[in-house]
Amino acid sequence: MPQFYMAYHVTGAMGDADAQADNQARYKAWMEKHAGALVVPAQPLGPQWTITAEGAEEGFEGSMMGYSVLEAADLDAAIAIAKECPFCEMGNLQLAEMMTMPGKS
């Protein structure tokens, strides 16, 4: 079954402590509902770096909070799962099918 990478990007304010607690509860409920599809349910990220041939610099354009990996029958099924994620109200999600490198099984 295809796997999909879903990245969480913050585009707005996270709200006060009560709003954050409510968002976390809704996100937990979403993860429980889709537990069978979420191969990596939620992987938060720490400090982010941009690496170039010239060196390394902390941060990068945009802010990615974390990612999930989900399995779904096809792209339409993956989009349906992602659209239900309450994170969509705090930022945006990027979804991409994970490809297998040639020669790998």
MODELLER restraints for C-alpha pairs under 7 A, 6 or more apart:
rsr = mdl.restraints
at = mdl.atoms
rsr.add(forms.Gaussian(group=physical.xy_distance, feature=features.Distance(at['CA:1:A'], at['CA:71:A']), mean=6.37, stdev=0.5))
rsr.add(forms.Gaussian(group=physical.xy_distance, feature=features.Distance(at['CA:1:A'], at['CA:72:A']), mean=6.37, stdev=0.5))
rsr.add(forms.Gaussian(group=physical.xy_distance, feature=features.Distance(at['CA:1:A'], at['CA:73:A']), mean=5.85, stdev=0.5))
rsr.add(forms.Gaussian(group=physical.xy_distance, feature=features.Distance(at['CA:2:A'], at['CA:71:A']), mean=5.73, stdev=0.5))
rsr.add(forms.Gaussian(group=physical.xy_distance, feature=features.Distance(at['CA:2:A'], at['CA:72:A']), mean=5.98, stdev=0.5))
rsr.add(forms.Gaussian(group=physical.xy_distance, feature=features.Distance(at['CA:2:A'], at['CA:73:A']), mean=6.40, stdev=0.5))
rsr.add(forms.Gaussian(group=physical.xy_distance, feature=features.Distance(at['CA:2:A'], at['CA:74:A']), mean=6.59, stdev=0.5))
rsr.add(forms.Gaussian(group=physical.xy_distance, feature=features.Distance(at['CA:3:A'], at['CA:69:A']), mean=6.63, stdev=0.5))
rsr.add(forms.Gaussian(group=physical.xy_distance, feature=features.Distance(at['CA:3:A'], at['CA:70:A']), mean=5.52, stdev=0.5))
rsr.add(forms.Gaussian(group=physical.xy_distance, feature=features.Distance(at['CA:3:A'], at['CA:71:A']), mean=4.36, stdev=0.5))
rsr.add(forms.Gaussian(group=physical.xy_distance, feature=features.Distance(at['CA:3:A'], at['CA:72:A']), mean=6.48, stdev=0.5))
rsr.add(forms.Gaussian(group=physical.xy_distance, feature=features.Distance(at['CA:3:A'], at['CA:97:A']), mean=5.97, stdev=0.5))
rsr.add(forms.Gaussian(group=physical.xy_distance, feature=features.Distance(at['CA:3:A'], at['CA:98:A']), mean=5.59, stdev=0.5))
rsr.add(forms.Gaussian(group=physical.xy_distance, feature=features.Distance(at['CA:4:A'], at['CA:69:A']), mean=5.55, stdev=0.5))
rsr.add(forms.Gaussian(group=physical.xy_distance, feature=features.Distance(at['CA:4:A'], at['CA:70:A']), mean=5.23, stdev=0.5))
rsr.add(forms.Gaussian(group=physical.xy_distance, feature=features.Distance(at['CA:4:A'], at['CA:71:A']), mean=6.19, stdev=0.5))
rsr.add(forms.Gaussian(group=physical.xy_distance, feature=features.Distance(at['CA:4:A'], at['CA:95:A']), mean=6.53, stdev=0.5))
rsr.add(forms.Gaussian(group=physical.xy_distance, feature=features.Distance(at['CA:4:A'], at['CA:96:A']), mean=5.43, stdev=0.5))
rsr.add(forms.Gaussian(group=physical.xy_distance, feature=features.Distance(at['CA:4:A'], at['CA:97:A']), mean=4.26, stdev=0.5))
rsr.add(forms.Gaussian(group=physical.xy_distance, feature=features.Distance(at['CA:4:A'], at['CA:98:A']), mean=5.27, stdev=0.5))
rsr.add(forms.Gaussian(group=physical.xy_distance, feature=features.Distance(at['CA:5:A'], at['CA:68:A']), mean=6.08, stdev=0.5))
rsr.add(forms.Gaussian(group=physical.xy_distance, feature=features.Distance(at['CA:5:A'], at['CA:69:A']), mean=4.74, stdev=0.5))
rsr.add(forms.Gaussian(group=physical.xy_distance, feature=features.Distance(at['CA:5:A'], at['CA:70:A']), mean=6.69, stdev=0.5))
rsr.add(forms.Gaussian(group=physical.xy_distance, feature=features.Distance(at['CA:5:A'], at['CA:95:A']), mean=5.64, stdev=0.5))
rsr.add(forms.Gaussian(group=physical.xy_distance, feature=features.Distance(at['CA:5:A'], at['CA:96:A']), mean=5.30, stdev=0.5))
rsr.add(forms.Gaussian(group=physical.xy_distance, feature=features.Distance(at['CA:5:A'], at['CA:97:A']), mean=6.23, stdev=0.5))
rsr.add(forms.Gaussian(group=physical.xy_distance, feature=features.Distance(at['CA:5:A'], at['CA:98:A']), mean=6.26, stdev=0.5))
rsr.add(forms.Gaussian(group=physical.xy_distance, feature=features.Distance(at['CA:6:A'], at['CA:67:A']), mean=5.44, stdev=0.5))
rsr.add(forms.Gaussian(group=physical.xy_distance, feature=features.Distance(at['CA:6:A'], at['CA:68:A']), mean=5.18, stdev=0.5))
rsr.add(forms.Gaussian(group=physical.xy_distance, feature=features.Distance(at['CA:6:A'], at['CA:69:A']), mean=6.08, stdev=0.5))
rsr.add(forms.Gaussian(group=physical.xy_distance, feature=features.Distance(at['CA:6:A'], at['CA:93:A']), mean=6.30, stdev=0.5))
rsr.add(forms.Gaussian(group=physical.xy_distance, feature=features.Distance(at['CA:6:A'], at['CA:94:A']), mean=5.41, stdev=0.5))
rsr.add(forms.Gaussian(group=physical.xy_distance, feature=features.Distance(at['CA:6:A'], at['CA:95:A']), mean=4.50, stdev=0.5))
rsr.add(forms.Gaussian(group=physical.xy_distance, feature=features.Distance(at['CA:6:A'], at['CA:96:A']), mean=6.66, stdev=0.5))
rsr.add(forms.Gaussian(group=physical.xy_distance, feature=features.Distance(at['CA:7:A'], at['CA:64:A']), mean=6.85, stdev=0.5))
rsr.add(forms.Gaussian(group=physical.xy_distance, feature=features.Distance(at['CA:7:A'], at['CA:66:A']), mean=6.02, stdev=0.5))
rsr.add(forms.Gaussian(group=physical.xy_distance, feature=features.Distance(at['CA:7:A'], at['CA:67:A']), mean=4.31, stdev=0.5))
rsr.add(forms.Gaussian(group=physical.xy_distance, feature=features.Distance(at['CA:7:A'], at['CA:68:A']), mean=6.61, stdev=0.5))
rsr.add(forms.Gaussian(group=physical.xy_distance, feature=features.Distance(at['CA:7:A'], at['CA:93:A']), mean=5.49, stdev=0.5))
rsr.add(forms.Gaussian(group=physical.xy_distance, feature=features.Distance(at['CA:7:A'], at['CA:94:A']), mean=5.06, stdev=0.5))
rsr.add(forms.Gaussian(group=physical.xy_distance, feature=features.Distance(at['CA:7:A'], at['CA:95:A']), mean=6.62, stdev=0.5))
rsr.add(forms.Gaussian(group=physical.xy_distance, feature=features.Distance(at['CA:8:A'], at['CA:64:A']), mean=5.58, stdev=0.5))
rsr.add(forms.Gaussian(group=physical.xy_distance, feature=features.Distance(at['CA:8:A'], at['CA:65:A']), mean=5.56, stdev=0.5))
rsr.add(forms.Gaussian(group=physical.xy_distance, feature=features.Distance(at['CA:8:A'], at['CA:66:A']), mean=5.42, stdev=0.5))
rsr.add(forms.Gaussian(group=physical.xy_distance, feature=features.Distance(at['CA:8:A'], at['CA:67:A']), mean=5.69, stdev=0.5))
rsr.add(forms.Gaussian(group=physical.xy_distance, feature=features.Distance(at['CA:8:A'], at['CA:92:A']), mean=6.27, stdev=0.5))
rsr.add(forms.Gaussian(group=physical.xy_distance, feature=features.Distance(at['CA:8:A'], at['CA:93:A']), mean=4.95, stdev=0.5))
rsr.add(forms.Gaussian(group=physical.xy_distance, feature=features.Distance(at['CA:8:A'], at['CA:94:A']), mean=6.80, stdev=0.5))
rsr.add(forms.Gaussian(group=physical.xy_distance, feature=features.Distance(at['CA:9:A'], at['CA:63:A']), mean=5.56, stdev=0.5))
rsr.add(forms.Gaussian(group=physical.xy_distance, feature=features.Distance(at['CA:9:A'], at['CA:64:A']), mean=4.40, stdev=0.5))
rsr.add(forms.Gaussian(group=physical.xy_distance, feature=features.Distance(at['CA:9:A'], at['CA:65:A']), mean=5.94, stdev=0.5))
rsr.add(forms.Gaussian(group=physical.xy_distance, feature=features.Distance(at['CA:9:A'], at['CA:91:A']), mean=5.56, stdev=0.5))
rsr.add(forms.Gaussian(group=physical.xy_distance, feature=features.Distance(at['CA:9:A'], at['CA:92:A']), mean=5.38, stdev=0.5))
rsr.add(forms.Gaussian(group=physical.xy_distance, feature=features.Distance(at['CA:9:A'], at['CA:93:A']), mean=6.14, stdev=0.5))
rsr.add(forms.Gaussian(group=physical.xy_distance, feature=features.Distance(at['CA:10:A'], at['CA:63:A']), mean=5.77, stdev=0.5))
rsr.add(forms.Gaussian(group=physical.xy_distance, feature=features.Distance(at['CA:10:A'], at['CA:64:A']), mean=6.45, stdev=0.5))
rsr.add(forms.Gaussian(group=physical.xy_distance, feature=features.Distance(at['CA:10:A'], at['CA:65:A']), mean=6.84, stdev=0.5))
rsr.add(forms.Gaussian(group=physical.xy_distance, feature=features.Distance(at['CA:10:A'], at['CA:90:A']), mean=6.38, stdev=0.5))
rsr.add(forms.Gaussian(group=physical.xy_distance, feature=features.Distance(at['CA:10:A'], at['CA:91:A']), mean=4.44, stdev=0.5))
rsr.add(forms.Gaussian(group=physical.xy_distance, feature=features.Distance(at['CA:10:A'], at['CA:92:A']), mean=6.69, stdev=0.5))
rsr.add(forms.Gaussian(group=physical.xy_distance, feature=features.Distance(at['CA:11:A'], at['CA:90:A']), mean=6.73, stdev=0.5))
rsr.add(forms.Gaussian(group=physical.xy_distance, feature=features.Distance(at['CA:11:A'], at['CA:91:A']), mean=4.55, stdev=0.5))
rsr.add(forms.Gaussian(group=physical.xy_distance, feature=features.Distance(at['CA:11:A'], at['CA:92:A']), mean=6.98, stdev=0.5))
rsr.add(forms.Gaussian(group=physical.xy_distance, feature=features.Distance(at['CA:12:A'], at['CA:90:A']), mean=6.10, stdev=0.5))
rsr.add(forms.Gaussian(group=physical.xy_distance, feature=features.Distance(at['CA:12:A'], at['CA:91:A']), mean=6.22, stdev=0.5))
rsr.add(forms.Gaussian(group=physical.xy_distance, feature=features.Distance(at['CA:14:A'], at['CA:20:A']), mean=6.53, stdev=0.5))
rsr.add(forms.Gaussian(group=physical.xy_distance, feature=features.Distance(at['CA:14:A'], at['CA:90:A']), mean=6.57, stdev=0.5))
rsr.add(forms.Gaussian(group=physical.xy_distance, feature=features.Distance(at['CA:23:A'], at['CA:86:A']), mean=6.99, stdev=0.5))
rsr.add(forms.Gaussian(group=physical.xy_distance, feature=features.Distance(at['CA:26:A'], at['CA:86:A']), mean=6.45, stdev=0.5))
rsr.add(forms.Gaussian(group=physical.xy_distance, feature=features.Distance(at['CA:27:A'], at['CA:85:A']), mean=6.77, stdev=0.5))
rsr.add(forms.Gaussian(group=physical.xy_distance, feature=features.Distance(at['CA:27:A'], at['CA:86:A']), mean=5.89, stdev=0.5))
rsr.add(forms.Gaussian(group=physical.xy_distance, feature=features.Distance(at['CA:30:A'], at['CA:85:A']), mean=6.26, stdev=0.5))
rsr.add(forms.Gaussian(group=physical.xy_distance, feature=features.Distance(at['CA:31:A'], at['CA:41:A']), mean=6.57, stdev=0.5))
rsr.add(forms.Gaussian(group=physical.xy_distance, feature=features.Distance(at['CA:37:A'], at['CA:70:A']), mean=5.22, stdev=0.5))
rsr.add(forms.Gaussian(group=physical.xy_distance, feature=features.Distance(at['CA:37:A'], at['CA:71:A']), mean=4.92, stdev=0.5))
rsr.add(forms.Gaussian(group=physical.xy_distance, feature=features.Distance(at['CA:37:A'], at['CA:72:A']), mean=6.41, stdev=0.5))
rsr.add(forms.Gaussian(group=physical.xy_distance, feature=features.Distance(at['CA:38:A'], at['CA:69:A']), mean=5.94, stdev=0.5))
rsr.add(forms.Gaussian(group=physical.xy_distance, feature=features.Distance(at['CA:38:A'], at['CA:70:A']), mean=4.26, stdev=0.5))
rsr.add(forms.Gaussian(group=physical.xy_distance, feature=features.Distance(at['CA:38:A'], at['CA:71:A']), mean=6.36, stdev=0.5))
rsr.add(forms.Gaussian(group=physical.xy_distance, feature=features.Distance(at['CA:39:A'], at['CA:69:A']), mean=5.40, stdev=0.5))
rsr.add(forms.Gaussian(group=physical.xy_distance, feature=features.Distance(at['CA:39:A'], at['CA:70:A']), mean=5.22, stdev=0.5))
rsr.add(forms.Gaussian(group=physical.xy_distance, feature=features.Distance(at['CA:39:A'], at['CA:71:A']), mean=6.64, stdev=0.5))
rsr.add(forms.Gaussian(group=physical.xy_distance, feature=features.Distance(at['CA:40:A'], at['CA:68:A']), mean=5.14, stdev=0.5))
rsr.add(forms.Gaussian(group=physical.xy_distance, feature=features.Distance(at['CA:40:A'], at['CA:69:A']), mean=4.78, stdev=0.5))
rsr.add(forms.Gaussian(group=physical.xy_distance, feature=features.Distance(at['CA:40:A'], at['CA:70:A']), mean=6.73, stdev=0.5))
rsr.add(forms.Gaussian(group=physical.xy_distance, feature=features.Distance(at['CA:41:A'], at['CA:68:A']), mean=5.14, stdev=0.5))
rsr.add(forms.Gaussian(group=physical.xy_distance, feature=features.Distance(at['CA:41:A'], at['CA:69:A']), mean=6.55, stdev=0.5))
rsr.add(forms.Gaussian(group=physical.xy_distance, feature=features.Distance(at['CA:42:A'], at['CA:66:A']), mean=6.97, stdev=0.5))
rsr.add(forms.Gaussian(group=physical.xy_distance, feature=features.Distance(at['CA:42:A'], at['CA:67:A']), mean=5.91, stdev=0.5))
rsr.add(forms.Gaussian(group=physical.xy_distance, feature=features.Distance(at['CA:42:A'], at['CA:68:A']), mean=4.95, stdev=0.5))
rsr.add(forms.Gaussian(group=physical.xy_distance, feature=features.Distance(at['CA:43:A'], at['CA:66:A']), mean=5.30, stdev=0.5))
rsr.add(forms.Gaussian(group=physical.xy_distance, feature=features.Distance(at['CA:43:A'], at['CA:67:A']), mean=5.27, stdev=0.5))
rsr.add(forms.Gaussian(group=physical.xy_distance, feature=features.Distance(at['CA:43:A'], at['CA:68:A']), mean=6.12, stdev=0.5))
rsr.add(forms.Gaussian(group=physical.xy_distance, feature=features.Distance(at['CA:44:A'], at['CA:65:A']), mean=5.85, stdev=0.5))
rsr.add(forms.Gaussian(group=physical.xy_distance, feature=features.Distance(at['CA:44:A'], at['CA:66:A']), mean=4.10, stdev=0.5))
rsr.add(forms.Gaussian(group=physical.xy_distance, feature=features.Distance(at['CA:44:A'], at['CA:67:A']), mean=6.61, stdev=0.5))
rsr.add(forms.Gaussian(group=physical.xy_distance, feature=features.Distance(at['CA:45:A'], at['CA:65:A']), mean=5.60, stdev=0.5))
rsr.add(forms.Gaussian(group=physical.xy_distance, feature=features.Distance(at['CA:45:A'], at['CA:66:A']), mean=4.95, stdev=0.5))
rsr.add(forms.Gaussian(group=physical.xy_distance, feature=features.Distance(at['CA:48:A'], at['CA:58:A']), mean=5.99, stdev=0.5))
rsr.add(forms.Gaussian(group=physical.xy_distance, feature=features.Distance(at['CA:48:A'], at['CA:59:A']), mean=4.86, stdev=0.5))
rsr.add(forms.Gaussian(group=physical.xy_distance, feature=features.Distance(at['CA:48:A'], at['CA:60:A']), mean=6.68, stdev=0.5))
rsr.add(forms.Gaussian(group=physical.xy_distance, feature=features.Distance(at['CA:49:A'], at['CA:56:A']), mean=6.63, stdev=0.5))
rsr.add(forms.Gaussian(group=physical.xy_distance, feature=features.Distance(at['CA:49:A'], at['CA:57:A']), mean=5.59, stdev=0.5))
rsr.add(forms.Gaussian(group=physical.xy_distance, feature=features.Distance(at['CA:49:A'], at['CA:58:A']), mean=4.29, stdev=0.5))
rsr.add(forms.Gaussian(group=physical.xy_distance, feature=features.Distance(at['CA:49:A'], at['CA:59:A']), mean=4.65, stdev=0.5))
rsr.add(forms.Gaussian(group=physical.xy_distance, feature=features.Distance(at['CA:49:A'], at['CA:60:A']), mean=6.09, stdev=0.5))
rsr.add(forms.Gaussian(group=physical.xy_distance, feature=features.Distance(at['CA:50:A'], at['CA:56:A']), mean=5.75, stdev=0.5))
rsr.add(forms.Gaussian(group=physical.xy_distance, feature=features.Distance(at['CA:50:A'], at['CA:57:A']), mean=5.31, stdev=0.5))
rsr.add(forms.Gaussian(group=physical.xy_distance, feature=features.Distance(at['CA:50:A'], at['CA:58:A']), mean=6.25, stdev=0.5))
rsr.add(forms.Gaussian(group=physical.xy_distance, feature=features.Distance(at['CA:50:A'], at['CA:59:A']), mean=6.11, stdev=0.5))
rsr.add(forms.Gaussian(group=physical.xy_distance, feature=features.Distance(at['CA:50:A'], at['CA:60:A']), mean=5.51, stdev=0.5))
rsr.add(forms.Gaussian(group=physical.xy_distance, feature=features.Distance(at['CA:51:A'], at['CA:57:A']), mean=6.58, stdev=0.5))
rsr.add(forms.Gaussian(group=physical.xy_distance, feature=features.Distance(at['CA:72:A'], at['CA:78:A']), mean=5.38, stdev=0.5))
